[in-house]
Amino acid sequence: MNEEFKENAIIKLTFEFALRIIDFCDELDNLKKFALSNQLLKSGTSIGANAREAQNAESKADFIHKFKISAKEVEETEYWLLLCQHSPKLPDTTHLLTELEPIKKIITKIIGTSKRN
């Protein structure tokens, strides 16, 4: 893991999650589930991209906005993972859903704290 992520928990968590999403999407591609893989790859990697973009926000409102986008991407990612989870033809997503939960909580907390301060 790159040293630049050591100090920022949400950036580290979302980066590691994105790497696992990439691997999972490779599994979906091997099953020729390209449409699902594409949707999941976009939303699952966008969580961290938006959190990272928020680190250089132009204002507090911009910071909150970027994290709200990240929160939306969490919801979309969770949806695609749940579809996979409930489909008997697709690989298990329990590990990814479990990993997504603390990311969801931290992003929600960041938004709430930022709005209050």
Secondary structure in CASP SS format (residue, H / E / C, confidence):
PFRMAT SS
TARGET T0000
AUTHOR 0000-0000-0000
METHOD secondary structure of the structure
MODEL  1
M C 1.00
N C 1.00
E H 1.00
E H 1.00
F H 1.00
K C 1.00
E C 1.00
N C 1.00
A H 1.00
I H 1.00
I H 1.00
K H 1.00
L H 1.00
T H 1.00
F H 1.00
E H 1.00
F H 1.00
A H 1.00
L H 1.00
R H 1.00
I H 1.00
I H 1.00
D H 1.00
F H 1.00
C H 1.00
D H 1.00
E H 1.00
L H 1.00
D H 1.00
N H 1.00
L C 1.00
K C 1.00
K C 1.00
F H 1.00
A H 1.00
L H 1.00
S H 1.00
N H 1.00
Q H 1.00
L H 1.00
L H 1.00
K H 1.00
S H 1.00
G H 1.00
T H 1.00
S H 1.00
I H 1.00
G H 1.00
A H 1.00
N H 1.00
A H 1.00
R H 1.00
E H 1.00
A H 1.00
Q C 1.00
N C 1.00
A C 1.00
E C 1.00
S C 1.00
K H 1.00
A H 1.00
D H 1.00
F H 1.00
I H 1.00
H H 1.00
K H 1.00
F H 1.00
K H 1.00
I H 1.00
S H 1.00
A H 1.00
K H 1.00
E H 1.00
V H 1.00
E H 1.00
E H 1.00
T H 1.00
E H 1.00
Y H 1.00
W H 1.00
L H 1.00
L H 1.00
L H 1.00
C H 1.00
Q H 1.00
H H 1.00
S C 1.00
P C 1.00
K C 1.00
L C 1.00
P C 1.00
D C 1.00
T C 1.00
T H 1.00
H H 1.00
L H 1.00
L H 1.00
T H 1.00
E H 1.00
L H 1.00
E H 1.00
P H 1.00
I H 1.00
K H 1.00
K H 1.00
I H 1.00
I H 1.00
T H 1.00
K H 1.00
I H 1.00
I H 1.00
G H 1.00
T H 1.00
S H 1.00
K H 1.00
R H 1.00
N C 1.00
END
